[in-house]
């Protein structure tokens, strides 16, 4: 292979990779495995705070690892904006706390889906990233696309193929 051919392949791959839209939150998606509320402490609280900062609900620098009033207020904003819950209290509805509904909404958002509990039926299949039995389908690297690559899902919610749109 000539140096010019190698350079051409490199440039084509680089241009393709730069055209793939990446969500800014992907780098800050928290892995939350427990309920979090006022008074909680730990690395998972810091991860939640970093997520809320990236979403614009918490001011930068407020990622202390302690779940206090600012974190609760920021979480309430995120929950209401994303259709998770918008009334009640942490104890009654989970408003201002991280429980199963909020963890699921964050996971859906991080997997590229919708967060709204009203628009996402419980029976909808999980995204491929959360389906352990889904085969991985690679992006069609090297194939031209004038738009962006979009996933095509099968009935189980697994990525079946990619389509240029």
Secondary structure, 3 states (H helix, E strand, C coil): CCHHHHHHHHHHHHHHHHHCCCCHHHHHCCCCCCCECCCCECHHHHHHHHHHHHCCCCCCCCCCCECCHHHHHHHHHHHHHCCCCCCCCCCCCCCCCECHHHHHHHHHHHCCCCCCCCCCCCCCCCCHHHCCCCCCCCCCCCCCCCCCEEEEECCCCCEEEEEEC
